[in-house]
């Protein structure tokens, strides 16, 4: 029989709380979770449907929750991409006009037995800085940086 410590139960509760906040965002989401495993950072990607279903296999939600718990206990980062119904157009190299959905981007730091929602400015800074060199990168087209802590109605959350 598996025994749970108070610490593991609290960590699980925080992971479930964070997942609930992410699920409450309207539309499709893509999560990129980075955690330090065996002296190397490992990245994991999970999709969440409009209905809040994690991934494409029944085990994906458990895997995501376990990795969130690990990140909260140790160290990690989470980027949430929320796809909106709004689109923007750009020209490809061959001259074709392509249409892409606008994305709202949120960033969360995991560690020290907690998760920390980054502000809109911190999210943009994290996403537009090369992690190895510290060099500022060009802002991605069609991206709006947000903070997960911003209150939003369902319509306003998409803007």
C-alpha contacts under 8 A as a table, 3 or more apart, distances in Angstrom:
res1	aa1	res2	aa2	distance
4	X	8	X	6.09
4	X	9	X	6.48
5	X	8	X	5.19
5	X	9	X	6.25
6	X	9	X	5.10
6	X	10	X	6.16
7	X	10	X	5.18
7	X	11	X	6.12
8	X	11	X	4.99
8	X	12	X	6.04
9	X	12	X	5.07
9	X	13	X	6.17
10	X	13	X	5.00
10	X	14	X	6.25
11	X	14	X	5.12
11	X	15	X	6.20
11	X	69	X	5.66
11	X	72	X	6.82
11	X	73	X	7.00
11	X	113	X	6.71
11	X	114	X	7.72
12	X	15	X	5.05
12	X	16	X	6.12
12	X	65	X	7.55
12	X	69	X	5.91
13	X	16	X	5.09
13	X	17	X	6.07
14	X	17	X	4.94
14	X	18	X	6.14
14	X	69	X	7.76
14	X	114	X	7.25
14	X	115	X	7.71
15	X	18	X	5.18
15	X	19	X	6.12
15	X	65	X	6.13
15	X	68	X	5.65
15	X	69	X	5.65
15	X	72	X	7.58
16	X	19	X	5.04
16	X	20	X	6.05
16	X	65	X	7.07
17	X	20	X	5.04
17	X	21	X	6.41
18	X	21	X	5.15
18	X	22	X	6.36
18	X	115	X	7.99
19	X	22	X	5.08
19	X	23	X	6.07
19	X	65	X	7.84
20	X	23	X	5.02
20	X	24	X	6.17
21	X	24	X	5.20
21	X	25	X	7.00
21	X	148	X	7.78
22	X	25	X	5.58
22	X	80	X	7.83
23	X	26	X	7.52
23	X	48	X	7.54
23	X	52	X	5.37
24	X	52	X	7.97
25	X	82	X	7.49
25	X	154	X	7.51
25	X	157	X	7.17
26	X	50	X	6.49
26	X	82	X	7.81
26	X	154	X	6.42
26	X	157	X	7.35
26	X	158	X	7.42
27	X	49	X	7.03
27	X	50	X	4.52
27	X	51	X	7.98
27	X	82	X	6.68
27	X	83	X	6.20
27	X	84	X	6.56
28	X	47	X	7.48
28	X	48	X	5.86
28	X	49	X	4.86
28	X	50	X	4.77
28	X	82	X	5.95
28	X	83	X	5.55
28	X	84	X	7.84
29	X	47	X	5.82
29	X	48	X	5.08
29	X	49	X	6.61
29	X	50	X	7.66
29	X	80	X	6.65
29	X	81	X	5.39
29	X	82	X	4.44
29	X	83	X	6.10
30	X	45	X	7.01
30	X	46	X	5.80
30	X	47	X	4.47
30	X	48	X	6.20
30	X	80	X	5.87
30	X	81	X	5.07
30	X	82	X	6.63
31	X	44	X	7.97
31	X	45	X	5.52
31	X	46	X	5.14
31	X	47	X	6.22
31	X	48	X	7.80
31	X	78	X	6.83
31	X	79	X	5.76
31	X	80	X	4.67
31	X	81	X	6.34
32	X	43	X	6.64
32	X	44	X	5.69
32	X	45	X	4.57
32	X	46	X	6.68
32	X	78	X	5.73
32	X	79	X	5.21
32	X	80	X	6.59
33	X	43	X	5.57
33	X	44	X	5.14
33	X	45	X	6.34
33	X	67	X	7.97
33	X	68	X	7.88
33	X	76	X	7.23
33	X	77	X	5.87
33	X	78	X	4.54
33	X	79	X	6.56
34	X	41	X	6.33
34	X	42	X	5.53
34	X	43	X	4.40
34	X	44	X	6.41
34	X	71	X	7.99
34	X	76	X	5.35
34	X	77	X	5.21
34	X	78	X	6.38
35	X	41	X	5.51
35	X	42	X	5.54
35	X	43	X	6.66
35	X	67	X	7.72
35	X	70	X	7.71
35	X	71	X	5.72
35	X	75	X	6.12
35	X	76	X	4.31
35	X	77	X	6.68
36	X	39	X	6.29
36	X	40	X	5.53
36	X	41	X	4.32
36	X	42	X	6.16
36	X	71	X	7.85
36	X	74	X	7.82
36	X	75	X	6.48
36	X	76	X	6.55
37	X	40	X	5.44
37	X	41	X	5.91
37	X	42	X	6.34
46	X	54	X	6.81
46	X	55	X	5.67
46	X	60	X	7.72
46	X	64	X	7.43
47	X	54	X	5.93
47	X	55	X	5.04
48	X	51	X	7.82
48	X	52	X	5.56
48	X	53	X	5.36
48	X	54	X	4.52
48	X	55	X	5.98
49	X	52	X	5.11
49	X	53	X	5.21
49	X	54	X	6.70
49	X	55	X	7.76
50	X	53	X	7.52
53	X	61	X	7.90
54	X	60	X	6.08
54	X	61	X	5.22
55	X	58	X	7.73
55	X	60	X	5.40
55	X	61	X	6.96
56	X	60	X	6.98
57	X	60	X	5.56
58	X	61	X	6.83
59	X	62	X	5.40
59	X	63	X	6.24
60	X	63	X	4.98
60	X	64	X	6.09
61	X	64	X	5.10
61	X	65	X	6.11
62	X	65	X	5.11
62	X	66	X	6.06
63	X	66	X	5.16
63	X	67	X	6.16
64	X	67	X	5.15
64	X	68	X	6.08
65	X	68	X	5.05
65	X	69	X	6.13
66	X	69	X	5.10
66	X	70	X	6.21
67	X	70	X	4.95
67	X	71	X	6.12
68	X	71	X	5.06
68	X	72	X	6.07
68	X	110	X	7.90
69	X	72	X	5.08
69	X	73	X	6.14
70	X	73	X	5.16
70	X	74	X	5.97
70	X	75	X	7.61
71	X	74	X	5.07
71	X	75	X	4.75
71	X	76	X	4.75
71	X	77	X	7.44
71	X	110	X	5.35
71	X	111	X	5.95
72	X	75	X	6.19
72	X	76	X	7.13
72	X	110	X	4.66
72	X	111	X	4.45
72	X	112	X	6.54
72	X	113	X	4.99
72	X	114	X	5.32
72	X	115	X	6.08
73	X	110	X	7.76
73	X	111	X	5.64
73	X	112	X	6.00
73	X	113	X	4.58
73	X	114	X	7.27
74	X	110	X	7.52
74	X	111	X	5.11
74	X	112	X	6.38
74	X	113	X	7.16
75	X	109	X	7.86
75	X	110	X	5.41
75	X	111	X	4.23
75	X	112	X	7.19
76	X	109	X	6.18
76	X	110	X	4.79
76	X	111	X	6.30
77	X	107	X	7.37
77	X	108	X	5.84
77	X	109	X	4.65
77	X	110	X	5.52
78	X	107	X	5.71
78	X	108	X	5.06
78	X	109	X	6.41
78	X	110	X	7.45
79	X	105	X	6.94
79	X	106	X	5.73
79	X	107	X	4.62
79	X	108	X	6.52
80	X	104	X	7.99
80	X	105	X	5.65
80	X	106	X	5.04
80	X	107	X	6.35
81	X	103	X	6.06
81	X	104	X	5.77
81	X	105	X	4.80
81	X	106	X	6.69
82	X	103	X	5.41
82	X	104	X	5.01
82	X	105	X	6.40
83	X	101	X	6.31
83	X	102	X	6.26
83	X	103	X	4.71
83	X	104	X	6.57
84	X	87	X	7.70
84	X	101	X	5.98
84	X	102	X	5.56
84	X	103	X	5.91
84	X	104	X	7.39
84	X	158	X	5.74
85	X	101	X	6.39
85	X	102	X	7.40
85	X	158	X	7.82
86	X	101	X	5.70
86	X	102	X	5.74
87	X	99	X	6.23
87	X	100	X	5.29
87	X	101	X	4.23
87	X	102	X	5.43
87	X	142	X	7.90
88	X	99	X	5.62
88	X	100	X	5.57
88	X	101	X	6.40
88	X	102	X	6.67
88	X	142	X	6.57
89	X	97	X	6.41
89	X	98	X	5.45
89	X	99	X	4.45
89	X	100	X	6.39
90	X	97	X	5.60
90	X	98	X	5.46
90	X	99	X	6.65
91	X	94	X	7.82
91	X	95	X	5.59
91	X	96	X	5.59
91	X	97	X	4.49
91	X	98	X	6.06
92	X	95	X	5.24
92	X	96	X	5.34
92	X	97	X	6.24
92	X	98	X	6.76
93	X	96	X	7.46
100	X	142	X	7.57
101	X	142	X	7.09
102	X	142	X	4.68
102	X	143	X	5.82
102	X	144	X	7.45
103	X	142	X	6.23
103	X	143	X	4.93
103	X	144	X	6.21
104	X	143	X	5.90
104	X	144	X	4.82
104	X	145	X	5.75
104	X	146	X	6.44
104	X	158	X	7.47
105	X	123	X	7.55
105	X	143	X	6.84
105	X	144	X	6.18
105	X	145	X	4.85
105	X	146	X	5.83
106	X	118	X	7.50
106	X	120	X	7.62
106	X	123	X	6.28
106	X	145	X	6.36
106	X	146	X	5.36
106	X	147	X	5.56
106	X	148	X	5.96
107	X	117	X	6.44
107	X	118	X	5.60
107	X	123	X	5.36
107	X	126	X	7.98
107	X	147	X	7.17
107	X	148	X	7.61
108	X	115	X	6.66
108	X	116	X	5.55
108	X	117	X	4.54
108	X	118	X	5.59
109	X	115	X	5.72
109	X	116	X	5.06
109	X	117	X	6.47
109	X	118	X	7.16
110	X	113	X	7.72
110	X	114	X	6.16
110	X	115	X	4.50
110	X	116	X	6.36
111	X	114	X	5.52
111	X	115	X	6.25
117	X	147	X	6.76
117	X	148	X	6.25
117	X	149	X	6.58
118	X	121	X	7.91
118	X	122	X	5.61
118	X	123	X	5.79
118	X	147	X	5.97
118	X	148	X	7.54
119	X	122	X	5.07
119	X	123	X	5.99
119	X	146	X	6.96
119	X	147	X	4.81
119	X	148	X	7.85
119	X	149	X	7.82
120	X	123	X	5.13
120	X	124	X	6.29
120	X	145	X	5.52
120	X	146	X	4.45
120	X	147	X	4.78
121	X	124	X	5.21
121	X	125	X	6.16
121	X	145	X	7.61
122	X	125	X	4.96
122	X	126	X	6.08
123	X	126	X	5.19
123	X	127	X	6.11
123	X	145	X	6.31
123	X	146	X	7.01
123	X	147	X	7.25
124	X	127	X	5.15
124	X	128	X	5.88
124	X	145	X	5.77
125	X	128	X	5.23
125	X	129	X	6.08
126	X	129	X	5.61
128	X	136	X	5.83
128	X	137	X	4.78
128	X	138	X	6.43
128	X	139	X	5.96
129	X	134	X	5.69
129	X	135	X	5.63
129	X	136	X	4.52
129	X	137	X	5.38
130	X	133	X	5.55
130	X	134	X	5.01
130	X	135	X	5.31
130	X	136	X	6.38
130	X	137	X	6.56
131	X	134	X	5.64
131	X	135	X	7.98
139	X	143	X	7.83
140	X	143	X	5.94
146	X	150	X	7.60
147	X	150	X	5.57
152	X	155	X	7.82
152	X	156	X	5.67
152	X	157	X	5.10
153	X	156	X	5.12
153	X	157	X	5.81
154	X	157	X	5.20
154	X	158	X	6.99
155	X	158	X	5.66
155	X	159	X	7.25
156	X	159	X	5.29
